[in-house]
Amino acid sequence: FFTIVVPCPEPIVPAELLNAIVQLLLRFMIMSGDQARAVALWIAMTWFINDIKVAPLLIITAPERECGKSILLEMLSRLVLRPLTIANTTAAFLFRAIEAWMPTLLVDEADMFARQNDELKGIINAGHTPASAFVGRVVKVGDEFLPKMLTVWRAKALPGIRLEKH
């Protein structure tokens, strides 16, 4: 389901890689240099998610439609670790997908998502630190129904229109 990434055989210089990502972002997106650097660092963070203590949400907000959010999401899907672009999903799918695949979540149309489903918002909000990133559910094991804690700890990008309202 996810592209297998083959490590570079030669050592890389992290600053050069981050600068190349910034230049790529600025080539295709209208954003400030500071915004591009923040996105580049967030992309890099997805590759180190198991070694960090806080995963900040990447909030991509725009005042109206047709501002480039989807283009940025497409770029992210080619640069982050195990990208999973979702829209109009269920909470059950989301926490099970996180538990099974440990993806980077790219939540398209987050303004609609945030407006319509408190359970989905809870999963997004819970997962920014590994200590608090769990949802409890009942799962069937054989003939029994047992409680289980499922992780929702992942990097998440949320593009949408006027997300500050949500």
N, C-alpha and C positions, 0 to 999 in steps of 0.2 A: 504494500500500500504506500509506503514511503520510499523515496529515492535513497539508495545506499550511497553514502558519501564516502569517497575514498580519500584518506588523509593525504595532504601534500607531501611528496617524498622529500622535499627540501624544507629546511627551517624557514619560517616566515617572520617578518618584522611586524609585530602587532600594529604599531603606529601607521605603517605604510598600508596595511590592509584596511584599517579604519578610515584612513584618508581616502582610499580608493572607493570605499562604500559611500562616504560623504559626497565625493565627486559624482558618483553614479546617481545618487538621490537628487543632487542639485541639477543634474543634466535633464532629468525627467519630471521633477516636481518644482513647484514654486513654493519655496520655504526658505527661512533664514538659515544661515550657516549654523547657528546654535541649534535650531530644530533638527537639521540634518545630522549634526554630531550626536544629539540625543537619540535619534532613531538608530544611528550606527552603533552606539553603545548598547542600546536595547537589543539589537540584532545579535551582537556579540554575547550579551548576557544569556540569550537562549541556549547557547552552546555550553554554558557553564552552570546551567540551572541547578544541577545537583550539588554544586559547591557553594551556593550563595544562601543567604539568610532571608532576603526580602526580594520579591520579584515585582517591581513596579508595573502597574498597568500602563500600556502604551495607548493613551487616549488620542484618537485622531478625530478632531471635531472640525466642522465646517458650518458656515452660516446658512448654506443652501445646497441644493442638489448640484451635481456636475462640477464639483470643485477639485476632483482628483483623488478622492478617498479610495476608490476602487483601484486606481492605478497604483497607489502606494501599497495597498493590500496585496496586489499582484506581485509587486517587487518584493515585499516581505516574504511572500510564499516561496520565493526562489532563493532567499538568503538565510532564513531561520532554520533551526533544528526541527525536524519532523513537523512541517506545517500542516495544520488541519483547518481549512476554511469552512466555517459553518454559518448557516443562516436559517432561521425558522426551524429550530431544532427543539427537542424535548430535554427536560432535565435528566430523565432516565438515560437517554443516549449520551448526553454530555458527560455525566460523571462516570459512566461505564467506559466511554472512549478514553477519558483521561486515565482511568485506572489501567486499561489494557494497553494503550499505545504510548502514553506519556508524551503527547504532542505539544507543540506550540499552538495555542488557539488563536485563530484569526476570525473574529466574530463580525461578519459583515452585517451591515444595517443595524448596528448596536442601538441606535435610537429607537427603532421599532421593538427590538428585543427587550430593552430596558422598560419600555412602556407597558408591555403586555404580560410579563411573567415574573412574579416576585421570586419564585423558586429558582429560576435561571439566574436572576440577579444575585441571589444568595450564594450560588455556586461560584460566580465570578468574584464576588466580594470576599469570599472565604479563602480563596486560594493564593493570597499574596505572601504568606509565610508558611514554611513547612509545618510548624507546630500547630497552626490553626486551620490547616487546609484539609478538613475532612467533612464528609457528610455521612450520617448514619442511615442505613437502609436495612431492610429485611430481605434476605436472599434464600432461595430454595436450595437445600443441599439434600439430595435424595428425597426422602419423604418429609423432611423437616424444614421449617422456616426458622432461620437463625439470624440474629443481628450481625451486621458487619459494618465496619468503618471503611469508607472508600476515600482515597485521596483525590483532591481537586487541585493539588499543588502543580502549577504550570505557569509559564509565561503566557500572557494574554494581551492581544491587541484589539482595540474596540474602535472602529471607525463609525461615525454617525453624524447626523445633523444636530447642532446645538446640544451636544451631550451634557453641557454644564447644567441643563435643566433637570437631568436625570441623576 
